[in-house]
Amino acid sequence: MAGVSQEREPVEETQVRSVDEIEESFEPVTLIEQSRVTLRVGRMMLASGTASYRVKQAMAAVSGALGVHSHTNHVSLTEISATSHRGRIFRTEVTENRSFAVNVDRLAHLDRLRRTLPERTTPAEVHRALDEIEGRGALYPGIVNGAVAGVACAAFAVLNGAVPWEVLVVFLAALLGQTTRRLLAHRRFNGFGVTMVAAAVATGPYAAGVALAGAIAGDGAGVTLHAAGYISSVLFLLPGFALVTGALDMAKNDLQSGIQRIAYGTMIVLAAGVSVWAVSQLTVLETAPRSVEHGSLAVSVALWAIPSFFGVLGFALMFNSPWRLAVTAALIGALANTGRLWAIDGGAETQIATALACLLVGCLAAWMARGGRFPVITLSVPAVLVMIPGVPAHEALVNLNSGDYAAATAGILEVSLVMLSIMVGLVGAKLVTDREWAFGA
């Protein structure tokens, strides 16, 4: 009716709120954000290649700074499950990791974030810091990454007694193999397939290069395909981080993660070994040890120290380490491996010399990393890779295939004892240099 106003009844507040707003009012939104960013920190650290105990340590530090009352987590090689408590409410989340590449630069920045967290922070601030870290690209282009892998393997060849022309062929073969691995990995090809293809790409050109050198030098030059160079061409595939972090996790009684990492590392080694063996069947491979006469002690030390330095430097740079970190690791590795080889040359048992050298590596790495300058593991892993017995491992595989089970068993035991010595040395160094690691639950 005209001129008459009708007063509307007031509308209840819940009638104008959206369904999402009503549902959100029942959700612990703050705890959800805290849990989510904590899990993101753990996932990024795990994908960068560090040990599970460091992942747990970082997640606990972040959750504490965010104000979470209590936080528990379970970390394996491929998964993280975490529960965050605030008062009487809690939230459990699970995430999956399928990246097993090592990125030392990212790991160092994440570790620095863990160490420099303020007493109180917010999820938004942590996300902002993680975005900056995640946005950092590779420190070196692909060709440089392949070249430093070639340098590392060429240095291995020198230590294994390869002659100069073999060292050059090793460099080129490893460069090609690492470049192939990088390209396939960026396309998310299966990890074991990547390893098999990269090993074949490295060893095939090496064998072809040796054949070409023999043809150029002539029949009387004595050019043969020797294991010293052949095996050195694929040593860029060594899963050093997986094996070392697995041993450290097992020493902390984190058996599931440790066993998974060691199993993964073993499978990578076997995948590479299959291709290495298959290519070696296409030609005649000489496996007899070469005797190398260095002359004076000074010459011997130089021929041990220089390739050890460049071998460790190449591996560290291949793992995307900053230059200062890589050079530090190389100095540690050169000192320790030179002492190891000098002791073995003087008659010491290989296992004892290796364990003591790795103990020295761990102690020096902890000393150089003091104050949070570097994560210790980023110094120690590249430094011990030059001590892995690649040639005896391949010889054991050849003997196993030929049916010489006695020689194969002896070779496998020799390699296993050296690997165990490396783990014992690094664990021993942790016990004497890291109080939190040694006495933590």
C-alpha positions in Angstrom: 0.0 0.0 0.0 1.4 3.4 -1.0 2.8 5.6 1.7 3.1 2.8 4.2 6.6 1.5 5.1 7.2 -2.0 6.2 9.9 -2.7 8.7 12.0 -5.8 7.9 13.0 -8.2 10.5 16.7 -8.2 11.4 18.6 -11.0 9.7 20.6 -13.4 11.9 24.4 -13.1 11.4 24.7 -16.7 10.5 22.3 -16.2 7.6 24.8 -13.9 5.8 27.9 -15.8 6.4 29.1 -18.2 3.7 29.4 -21.9 4.2 33.2 -21.7 4.0 33.3 -19.0 6.7 31.1 -21.2 9.0 33.3 -24.2 8.4 36.4 -22.2 8.9 35.2 -21.0 12.3 35.4 -24.6 13.5 38.9 -25.2 12.1 42.1 -24.3 14.1 43.3 -22.1 11.3 46.5 -20.9 13.1 47.6 -24.4 13.9 46.9 -25.4 10.3 49.3 -22.7 9.0 51.9 -23.5 11.6 51.8 -27.2 10.7 51.9 -26.6 7.0 55.0 -24.4 7.0 56.8 -26.7 9.4 56.1 -29.6 7.0 57.4 -27.5 4.1 60.7 -26.9 5.9 61.1 -30.7 6.4 60.2 -31.5 2.9 62.7 -29.0 1.4 65.5 -30.3 3.7 64.8 -33.9 2.9 64.7 -33.2 -0.9 68.1 -31.4 -0.5 69.8 -34.6 0.6 70.4 -34.2 4.4 70.1 -36.8 7.1 66.7 -37.5 8.7 67.9 -36.4 12.1 68.7 -32.9 10.7 65.2 -32.8 9.1 63.6 -33.6 12.5 65.8 -31.0 14.2 64.8 -28.3 11.7 61.1 -29.0 12.0 61.3 -29.0 15.8 63.1 -25.6 15.7 60.6 -24.0 13.3 57.5 -25.3 15.2 59.0 -24.0 18.5 59.5 -20.6 17.0 56.0 -20.6 15.7 54.6 -21.2 19.2 53.5 -24.8 18.7 53.2 -26.4 22.2 54.7 -29.8 21.1 55.7 -31.3 17.8 56.5 -34.9 16.8 57.5 -36.3 13.4 58.5 -39.4 11.5 61.0 -39.0 8.7 61.9 -41.6 6.1 63.7 -41.3 2.8 60.4 -40.8 0.9 57.8 -39.6 3.5 57.4 -37.2 6.4 54.5 -37.5 8.8 54.2 -34.7 11.5 51.9 -33.9 14.3 51.6 -30.4 15.9 49.9 -29.9 19.2 48.4 -26.7 20.6 46.6 -27.1 23.9 44.0 -29.8 23.4 43.9 -29.7 19.6 46.4 -31.3 17.2 47.0 -31.6 13.5 48.7 -34.5 11.6 49.9 -34.1 8.1 51.8 -36.3 5.7 54.0 -35.3 2.7 55.9 -37.4 0.1 59.4 -36.8 -1.2 60.4 -38.1 -4.7 63.5 -35.9 -5.2 66.8 -37.6 -4.3 69.1 -35.0 -5.9 71.6 -33.3 -3.6 71.6 -29.5 -3.5 74.2 -28.3 -1.0 73.5 -24.6 -1.6 69.9 -25.0 -0.7 70.7 -27.2 2.2 73.2 -24.6 3.6 70.5 -21.8 3.4 67.9 -24.0 5.1 70.4 -24.9 7.8 71.2 -21.2 8.3 67.4 -20.5 8.5 67.1 -23.1 11.2 70.0 -21.7 13.2 68.9 -18.0 12.9 65.2 -18.3 13.7 64.0 -15.6 16.1 62.4 -16.6 19.4 59.0 -16.0 17.9 58.0 -15.8 14.2 54.9 -16.3 12.0 54.1 -18.8 9.2 54.0 -15.9 6.7 57.6 -14.9 7.6 58.9 -18.5 7.4 57.1 -19.0 4.0 58.7 -15.8 2.7 62.2 -17.1 3.7 61.5 -20.5 2.1 60.3 -18.8 -1.1 63.6 -16.9 -1.3 65.6 -20.1 -0.8 63.4 -22.1 -3.2 63.8 -19.4 -5.8 67.6 -19.8 -5.9 68.6 -21.5 -9.1 71.6 -23.7 -9.7 74.9 -21.9 -9.0 76.5 -23.3 -12.1 75.2 -24.0 -15.7 74.8 -27.6 -17.0 78.1 -27.6 -18.9 80.0 -26.5 -15.8 78.2 -29.2 -13.7 79.3 -31.8 -16.2 82.9 -30.5 -16.4 83.4 -30.6 -12.6 82.1 -34.2 -12.6 84.7 -34.9 -15.3 87.4 -33.2 -13.1 86.4 -35.4 -10.1 86.5 -38.6 -12.1 89.8 -37.7 -13.8 91.3 -37.1 -10.4 90.1 -40.5 -9.4 91.8 -42.0 -12.4 95.1 -40.4 -11.4 94.7 -42.0 -7.9 93.9 -45.3 -9.5 97.1 -45.3 -11.6 95.7 -44.2 -15.0 98.2 -42.8 -17.5 97.8 -39.2 -18.9 95.8 -40.0 -22.0 93.4 -42.2 -20.0 92.8 -39.3 -17.6 91.8 -37.1 -20.5 89.4 -39.7 -21.9 87.9 -40.2 -18.4 87.3 -36.4 -18.2 85.4 -36.4 -21.5 83.4 -39.5 -20.7 82.4 -38.4 -17.3 81.4 -35.0 -18.6 79.1 -36.6 -21.2 77.7 -39.0 -18.6 76.9 -36.4 -16.0 75.3 -34.1 -18.6 73.1 -37.0 -19.7 72.1 -37.8 -16.1 71.3 -34.1 -15.5 69.1 -33.9 -18.6 67.2 -37.1 -17.8 66.7 -36.2 -14.1 65.3 -32.8 -15.0 62.7 -34.6 -17.1 61.8 -36.8 -14.1 62.9 -40.0 -15.7 63.1 -43.0 -13.3 66.1 -42.7 -11.0 67.5 -46.2 -11.6 67.0 -45.8 -15.4 68.9 -42.5 -15.2 71.8 -44.2 -13.5 71.9 -47.1 -16.0 71.8 -44.8 -19.0 74.4 -42.3 -17.6 76.7 -45.2 -16.8 76.4 -46.6 -20.3 76.9 -43.1 -21.9 80.1 -42.7 -19.8 81.7 -46.1 -20.3 80.7 -46.5 -23.9 82.6 -43.4 -25.1 85.5 -44.2 -22.8 85.9 -47.7 -24.4 85.6 -46.1 -27.9 88.1 -43.4 -26.9 90.6 -46.1 -25.8 90.1 -48.0 -29.0 90.7 -44.8 -31.0 93.8 -44.1 -29.0 95.1 -47.6 -29.7 94.4 -47.2 -33.5 96.2 -43.9 -33.6 99.2 -45.1 -31.5 99.5 -48.4 -33.4 99.6 -52.0 -32.4 102.9 -51.8 -30.6 102.0 -49.0 -28.3 100.4 -51.3 -25.7 97.1 -49.3 -25.4 94.6 -51.4 -23.5 91.3 -50.9 -21.8 92.2 -50.9 -18.1 89.8 -50.8 -15.2 91.7 -47.9 -13.6 90.3 -45.5 -16.2 87.2 -47.4 -17.1 85.7 -47.5 -13.6 86.8 -43.9 -12.9 84.6 -42.6 -15.7 81.4 -43.5 -13.8 82.4 -42.6 -10.3 80.3 -39.4 -10.5 77.3 -41.8 -9.9 78.5 -42.7 -6.4 75.5 -42.1 -4.0 77.7 -40.7 -1.3 75.1 -38.6 0.5 72.6 -41.5 0.6 75.2 -44.0 2.1 76.7 -41.6 4.6 73.4 -40.1 5.8 72.0 -43.7 6.0 74.9 -44.7 8.3 74.4 -41.6 10.5 70.7 -42.3 10.8 71.2 -45.9 11.8 73.8 -44.8 14.4 71.0 -42.6 15.8 68.7 -45.7 16.0 66.6 -44.3 13.2 66.7 -47.7 11.6 63.9 -47.3 9.1 65.3 -44.2 7.5 68.9 -45.5 7.7 68.0 -48.8 6.0 66.0 -47.1 3.3 68.9 -44.8 2.5 71.5 -47.5 2.4 69.2 -49.7 0.3 68.6 -46.9 -2.1 72.4 -46.2 -2.4 73.1 -49.9 -2.9 70.5 -50.1 -5.7 72.0 -47.0 -7.4 75.4 -48.7 -7.2 74.0 -51.9 -8.7 72.2 -50.1 -11.5 75.5 -48.4 -12.5 77.3 -51.7 -12.1 74.9 -53.5 -14.6 75.7 -51.0 -17.3 79.4 -50.9 -16.5 79.5 -54.7 -16.7 77.4 -54.9 -19.9 79.7 -52.4 -21.8 82.8 -54.2 -20.5 81.6 -57.4 -22.2 81.9 -55.8 -25.6 85.7 -55.5 -25.2 88.7 -56.9 -23.3 89.1 -55.2 -19.9 92.4 -55.4 -18.0 91.8 -55.6 -14.3 95.3 -56.4 -13.0 96.5 -53.8 -10.4 99.0 -51.3 -11.8 102.1 -50.7 -9.8 102.9 -47.0 -9.7 106.4 -45.9 -8.8 106.4 -42.3 -7.4 110.1 -42.1 -6.4 110.7 -39.8 -3.5 108.2 -39.2 -0.6 107.7 -35.6 -1.8 106.7 -36.7 -5.2 104.4 -39.3 -3.7 102.7 -36.8 -1.5 102.2 -34.4 -4.4 100.7 -37.2 -6.6 98.3 -38.1 -3.7 97.4 -34.6 -2.5 96.8 -32.8 -5.8 94.4 -35.3 -7.4 92.7 -35.8 -4.0 92.1 -32.0 -3.8 90.6 -31.8 -7.3 88.6 -34.9 -6.8 86.9 -33.6 -3.7 86.5 -30.1 -5.3 84.8 -31.6 -8.4 82.4 -33.6 -6.3 81.6 -30.7 -4.1 80.9 -28.4 -7.0 78.8 -31.1 -8.7 76.6 -31.1 -5.6 76.0 -27.3 -6.2 78.2 -26.2 -3.4 79.4 -22.6 -3.2 83.1 -22.1 -4.0 84.2 -21.3 -0.5 82.5 -24.4 0.9 83.9 -26.6 -2.0 87.5 -25.4 -1.5 87.2 -26.1 2.3 86.0 -29.6 1.6 88.7 -30.2 -0.9 91.5 -29.1 1.6 90.0 -31.5 4.2 89.8 -34.3 1.7 93.3 -33.8 0.3 94.8 -33.8 3.8 93.0 -36.9 5.0 93.3 -39.0 1.9 97.0 -38.2 1.5 97.6 -39.4 5.1 95.5 -42.5 4.4 97.5 -43.4 1.2 100.8 -42.7 3.0 99.8 -45.0 5.8 98.7 -47.8 3.4 102.0 -47.3 1.4 103.8 -47.8 4.7 102.1 -51.1 5.4 99.0 -50.1 7.4 95.8 -52.1 7.0 93.5 -50.4 4.5 90.5 -50.5 6.8 92.4 -49.0 9.7 93.9 -46.3 7.6 90.5 -45.5 6.1 88.7 -45.3 9.4 91.3 -43.0 10.9 91.3 -40.8 7.8 87.5 -40.5 7.9 87.6 -39.7 11.7 90.0 -36.9 10.7 87.6 -35.7 8.0 84.7 -35.6 10.4 86.7 -33.7 13.1 88.1 -31.2 10.6 84.6 -30.7 9.0 83.1 -30.0 12.4 85.9 -27.5 13.2 85.6 -25.7 9.9 81.8 -25.6 10.2 81.8 -24.2 13.7 79.5 -21.3 14.3 77.1 -22.5 11.6 79.3 -21.5 8.7 78.5 -24.7 6.8 76.5 -27.8 7.5 79.0 -30.4 8.5 77.7 -33.1 6.2 78.4 -30.9 3.1 82.1 -30.9 4.0 82.5 -34.5 5.1 80.7 -36.4 2.3 82.7 -35.0 -0.7 85.9 -35.4 1.3 85.4 -39.2 1.8 84.2 -40.1 -1.7 87.8 -40.3 -3.0 88.3 -43.2 -0.5 85.6 -45.5 -2.1 87.3 -48.5 -3.8 85.6 -48.4 -7.2 88.1 -50.7 -9.1 88.0 -53.6 -6.6 84.2 -53.4 -6.7 84.1 -53.8 -10.4 86.7 -56.6 -10.3 84.4 -58.4 -7.8 81.5 -58.0 -10.2 83.5 -59.4 -13.1 84.7 -62.4 -11.0 81.1 -63.1 -9.9 79.9 -63.1 -13.5 82.8 -65.4 -14.6 82.0 -67.9 -11.9 85.1 -67.3 -9.8 83.0 -67.1 -6.6 86.0 -67.3 -4.2 87.7 -64.2 -5.8 84.3 -62.5 -6.0 83.5 -63.1 -2.3 86.9 -61.8 -1.3 86.5 -58.7 -3.4 83.0 -58.0 -2.0 84.3 -58.4 1.5 87.2 -56.0 0.8 84.9 -53.3 -0.5 82.4 -53.9 2.3 85.0 -53.5 5.0 86.3 -50.3 3.4 82.8 -48.9 3.2 82.2 -49.9 6.8 85.5 -48.2 7.8 84.3 -45.0 6.2 81.1 -45.1 8.2 82.8 -46.0 11.5 85.2 -43.0 11.0 82.4 -40.5 10.3 80.2 -41.8 13.2 83.2 -41.7 15.5 83.8 -38.1 14.6 80.1 -37.2 15.3 80.4 -38.8 18.7 83.4 -36.6 19.7 82.4 -33.3 18.0 78.6 -33.0 18.2 77.3 -33.2 21.8 73.7 -32.8 20.7 74.0 -35.7 18.3 75.9 -37.9 20.7 73.7 -37.4 23.7 70.3 -36.7 22.0 67.6 -39.3 22.2 
